[in-house]
């Protein structure tokens, strides 16, 4: 079930609390022992400086903790 869940979400737009586009969902990180989603990896738009974002990053991929996610619909909405 988790693989189809992931496939449905990968590529969705990620927006901040103001509806501003941040990037696209690149990957979902699960805790292997519990199966709980812990982080989302988001490929940030090239015009956004990832060093100014409050999350760990590698290149243009930021690791967003799950507690920052407000809702998941046709877009993934952050609460900040």
C-alpha positions in Angstrom: 0.0 0.0 0.0 2.8 2.5 0.8 4.3 2.3 -2.6 1.0 3.2 -4.4 0.5 6.0 -1.7 3.9 7.4 -2.5 3.4 7.2 -6.3 0.2 9.2 -6.0 2.0 12.0 -4.1 5.4 12.2 -5.8 5.5 15.2 -8.1 2.7 17.1 -6.4 3.2 20.9 -5.9 4.2 22.1 -2.4 3.0 25.5 -1.4 3.6 27.6 1.7 0.8 29.0 4.0 0.3 31.9 1.6 -0.1 29.6 -1.4 3.3 30.5 -2.8 4.9 27.7 -4.8 7.9 26.2 -3.2 8.6 23.2 -5.4 7.6 19.6 -6.1 7.5 16.6 -3.8 10.6 14.4 -4.7 10.5 11.7 -2.0 8.7 10.6 1.1 10.8 9.3 4.1 9.3 6.7 6.4 10.5 5.4 9.8 11.1 1.7 8.9 10.3 0.4 12.3 6.9 2.2 12.7 5.9 2.9 9.1 5.2 6.5 10.0 6.1 9.3 7.5 8.8 11.5 9.1 9.9 13.9 6.3 9.1 15.0 2.8 11.9 15.8 0.3 11.0 18.7 -1.9 12.8 19.8 -5.0 12.8 23.5 -4.6 12.3 25.9 -7.6 15.7 27.2 -8.9 14.9 30.8 -8.1 14.5 30.0 -4.4 17.7 30.2 -2.2 17.5 27.0 -0.1 20.1 28.4 2.4 17.4 30.9 3.5 14.9 28.1 4.3 14.7 26.7 7.8 15.3 23.0 6.8 18.3 20.8 6.0 19.1 20.7 2.3 21.3 19.0 -0.2 21.5 20.8 -3.5 18.0 22.0 -4.3 16.3 19.3 -2.2 15.0 20.3 1.2 14.0 17.9 4.0 10.7 19.1 5.4 9.6 17.6 8.7 6.1 16.1 8.6 4.9 18.4 11.4 5.2 21.4 9.0 2.5 19.8 6.7 -0.9 21.4 7.1 -2.8 19.3 4.5 -2.4 17.1 1.5 -4.8 17.5 -1.4 -4.1 18.2 -5.1 -1.2 20.3 -3.6 0.7 19.8 -0.4 0.2 22.8 1.9 2.7 23.8 4.6 1.7 25.6 7.8 4.4 28.1 7.5 
